[in-house]
C-alpha cells in the first residue's frame, strides 16, 4: 500500500538511522524553530535534537516571509551539537544545508533538475520546493537552529494563490508511485545535513565548488535587496565565503546578506 499524504512519520527508525539523539513531535504547532529556540535558551541540551510537526500554523521564512505548508509536507527544525566554527563562518551554514537538501531531493526527484537559490532556497524545475531558516539564540552562536520546510506530498491546490505557479512538490516529479514515504525523505535530509556540515567544519575546500555547481542564479540578471540598498546586475557566482558575486556597472559587488527580490531566468548570459 502506498503511503498517504499524512502517513505518520516513523520517528523511532529516524533516530536509529540518523545522528538524532532526541525527537520532539507535534501534530500541530506554531513554529518548530520557535520551539527549538526556546529549548536551547532554557536548557542548552547536549546532543542533536529534532523538532518535527505535521502542521505549522506560523511557519517563518527569512525576514518577514511566512512558510506555507500543507498536509504531506515536511516541516522540521534541527538543533545541532555545538558547531566547531568561528562566528564569521556561520553564514556559510545556510548554503551548506541548502546543498544537503539539494542532494537529498535529487534522490527522489527525477528527471527534473535541482538547484540552490542563494542563500537559502531549494528549487526543482525552476520552482521552489524547499526553504531554510537558520536562527541563533542570543549568546549561543555555536548552537544554530536549522529550520527546514520541504514540499513532499502536499498538493499545491490548497496553497495561497501567489504560490501555485512558483512552488512545486516532490510528488509532481516522481515516476512510479504517486506518493513518497516521508520518513525516507526525512532520513535522507538529516543524513545529508550531517554529512555536509561535517565537510564545512573540517574545512573541505571543495565545498564551495558544490554550492556553485547547484547555483540557480549564476549567469542570471538579479536584484539583491538589503535595508536601504539594492544591487542589480549579472550574478557571477557564489564566493568561497558564501557571498553572492554580482557584476554591476561599477564592478563586482559581494552581497553578504539580503534577499534576491528578482531574477530573470530568461536573461541568462550564454
C-alpha positions in Angstrom: 0.0 0.0 0.0 1.4 3.4 -0.9 1.7 5.9 1.9 -0.9 8.6 2.1 -0.1 12.3 2.3 -0.1 12.4 6.1 1.1 8.9 7.0 2.7 9.1 10.4 6.5 9.5 10.4 8.5 6.6 11.7 10.5 8.6 14.3 12.0 5.5 16.0 13.5 4.5 12.7 14.6 8.1 12.1 16.6 8.1 15.3 18.1 4.7 14.7 19.3 5.6 11.2 20.5 9.2 11.7 22.5 11.3 14.1 19.4 12.4 16.1 19.6 11.9 19.8 16.1 13.1 20.7 12.9 13.8 18.8 10.1 16.2 19.7 6.9 15.6 17.6 3.9 17.9 17.3 0.7 17.2 15.5 0.3 21.0 15.2 2.5 23.8 16.4 3.0 27.4 15.6 6.7 27.1 14.6 9.3 24.3 15.1 12.0 27.0 15.0 10.4 29.0 17.8 10.1 25.9 20.0 13.7 24.8 19.3 15.0 28.3 20.1 13.1 28.2 23.4 14.6 24.8 24.2 18.2 25.9 23.6 17.7 29.2 25.6 16.2 27.5 28.6 18.2 24.2 28.7 21.0 24.3 26.1 20.7 20.5 25.9 23.5 18.2 24.9 23.2 16.2 21.7 21.3 16.7 18.5 17.5 17.4 18.8 14.9 17.2 16.1 11.6 19.2 16.3 9.1 18.0 13.7 5.5 18.9 13.1 2.7 17.6 10.8 1.4 21.1 10.6 2.7 24.6 11.4 0.3 27.5 11.9 3.0 30.2 12.0 6.0 28.8 10.0 8.5 31.5 9.2 10.9 32.3 6.3 13.6 34.8 6.2 12.8 38.4 7.2 9.0 38.9 7.3 8.3 36.0 5.0 5.9 33.2 6.0 6.3 29.5 5.1 3.1 27.8 3.9 2.8 24.0 4.4 0.0 21.6 3.7 -0.8 18.0 4.6 2.0 15.8 3.4 4.9 18.3 3.7 7.9 18.0 5.9 8.5 20.8 8.4 11.2 20.4 11.0 13.9 22.2 12.9 17.3 20.7 13.9 19.3 21.7 16.9 22.8 20.6 16.2 25.6 19.7 18.5 27.9 22.7 19.0 29.5 23.6 15.7 33.2 24.0 15.7 33.2 27.1 13.5 34.3 30.7 14.1 31.4 33.2 14.1 32.2 34.6 10.7 31.7 31.2 9.2 28.1 30.8 10.3 26.6 32.5 7.2 28.0 29.5 5.2 25.9 27.1 7.2 22.8 28.1 5.2 24.4 27.3 1.9 25.8 24.1 3.2 22.3 23.0 4.4 20.9 24.1 1.1 23.4 21.8 -0.7 22.4 19.0 1.6 18.8 19.4 0.7 19.6 19.5 -3.0 21.4 16.2 -2.7 18.6 14.7 -0.7 15.9 15.9 -3.2 17.9 14.5 -6.1 17.5 11.0 -4.7 13.7 11.3 -5.1 13.2 13.9 -7.9 13.7 12.7 -11.4 14.3 13.7 -14.0 13.8 17.4 -13.2 16.9 19.5 -12.2 17.6 20.6 -8.6 19.1 23.9 -7.8 20.2 26.1 -4.9 19.0 29.6 -4.8 21.3 31.8 -2.7 21.2 31.9 0.2 18.5 29.5 1.5 16.1 28.1 -1.0 16.0 24.8 -3.0 14.4 24.7 -6.4 13.1 21.9 -8.6 12.3 22.5 -12.3 12.8 26.3 -11.6 10.1 26.3 -8.9 10.6 26.4 -5.1 10.4 23.0 -3.4 12.1 23.8 0.0 13.3 26.6 2.2 15.7 27.0 5.1 15.7 29.4 8.1 18.7 29.4 10.3 18.4 31.3 13.6 20.6 31.8 16.6 19.6 32.0 20.2 21.1 35.1 21.9 24.6 34.3 23.2 24.6 30.8 21.7 26.1 31.3 18.2 27.6 27.8 18.4 24.1 26.2 18.5 22.2 27.2 15.4 18.6 26.2 14.9 18.2 24.9 11.3 14.6 25.1 10.1 13.5 23.3 7.0 10.3 23.3 5.0 10.1 20.8 2.2 7.1 20.2 -0.2 6.9 16.4 -0.4 3.3 15.0 -0.9 1.3 18.2 -0.2 -0.9 19.4 -3.0 -0.4 23.0 -4.0 -4.1 23.4 -4.9 -4.6 24.4 -1.3 -1.7 26.9 -1.3 -2.1 30.6 -1.4 -2.8 31.7 -5.0 0.6 33.5 -5.3 2.4 30.3 -4.6 0.7 27.9 -7.0 2.7 29.0 -10.0 6.1 29.4 -8.2 6.2 26.3 -5.9 6.4 22.6 -6.6 6.3 19.4 -4.5 8.4 16.3 -4.9 5.5 14.0 -5.8 4.9 16.1 -9.0 8.2 15.0 -10.4 8.3 11.3 -9.4 7.7 8.4 -11.7 6.0 5.2 -10.4 4.3 5.6 -7.1 2.4 8.9 -6.9 3.4 9.4 -3.2 6.7 9.3 -1.3 7.5 7.9 2.1 8.0 11.0 4.2 10.2 9.0 6.6 12.6 8.1 3.8 12.8 11.7 2.7 13.4 12.9 6.3 16.1 10.4 6.9 17.9 11.4 3.7 17.7 15.1 4.5 19.1 14.5 8.0 21.8 12.2 6.7 22.9 14.8 4.1 22.8 17.7 6.6 25.1 15.8 8.9 27.5 14.9 6.1 27.7 18.4 4.6 28.1 20.1 8.0 31.0 17.8 8.7 32.6 18.9 5.5 32.1 22.6 6.5 33.6 22.0 9.9 36.6 20.1 8.5 37.4 23.0 6.1 36.7 20.9 3.0 37.9 23.3 0.2 35.8 21.6 -2.4 32.5 22.5 -0.6 32.1 26.0 -2.2 32.5 24.3 -5.6 29.5 22.2 -4.8 27.5 25.3 -3.9 28.4 26.8 -7.3 27.5 23.6 -9.1 23.9 23.8 -7.9 23.6 27.6 -8.1 20.4 28.7 -9.7 21.3 32.3 -10.1 24.7 32.2 -11.8 24.5 33.8 -15.2 21.2 35.5 -14.5 20.3 39.1 -14.0 19.4 39.6 -10.4 18.3 42.2 -7.9 19.5 41.8 -4.3 17.6 43.9 -1.8 19.1 44.9 1.6 17.9 47.5 4.1 18.5 50.9 2.4 20.4 49.4 -0.5 19.7 47.4 -3.7 22.2 45.8 -6.0 21.3 44.9 -9.6 23.4 43.1 -12.2 24.7 39.8 -13.5 25.2 37.1 -11.0 28.8 35.9 -11.5 29.0 33.1 -8.9 28.9 32.3 -5.2 32.2 33.1 -3.5 34.1 30.8 -1.1 33.0 32.9 1.8 29.3 32.5 0.9 28.7 35.9 -0.6 26.9 36.4 -3.9 29.0 38.0 -6.5 27.1 40.4 -8.7 28.6 42.3 -11.7 27.4 45.9 -11.7 28.4 48.9 -13.9 30.7 49.8 -11.0 32.4 46.4 -10.8 31.9 43.2 -8.9 29.9 43.6 -5.7 29.9 41.0 -2.9 26.5 40.6 -1.3 26.8 39.1 2.2 23.1 39.3 3.1 19.8 40.4 1.8 17.1 38.8 -0.4 17.1 38.2 -4.1 13.9 40.0 -4.8 14.0 39.4 -8.5 15.8 37.3 -11.0 15.2 36.7 -14.7 15.7 33.2 -15.9 15.1 34.2 -19.5 18.1 36.5 -19.4 20.8 34.0 -18.6 24.1 35.0 -20.2 25.5 32.4 -22.6 
